[in-house]
Amino acid sequence: MIAEPQPLTEITQEALRLLYRELGLVNTIRFLNQFTTGFGNYTEERRGLLENQTTDEILADLHTYQARRSPRQQDLTSRTSAGADQLS
């Protein structure tokens, strides 16, 4: 028995329906984002953003950002685990 191949658009639609049904919307999107190629030239953009900053300035910006943002649950869990390891 030889099966007729489905058009790629139909296969894609069915695959998306299955992913959505089994994983939910958020996890389907997270899964699909693994396969996006992105756009632009990261190296050139990074050079343009960082060319006039010292390492100390970049680290200061990072620390400021970290102090302002809300910690994610996984951050809290890893800090708690790391703290428990240090106490032992």
Protein Blocks (a to p, Z undefined) as FASTA:
>chain_A
ZZddddfklmmmmmmmmmmmmnommlmmmmmmmmpgbeajfklmmmmmmmmpcfklmmmm
mmmmmmmpccdfklmmmmmmmmmmmmZZ
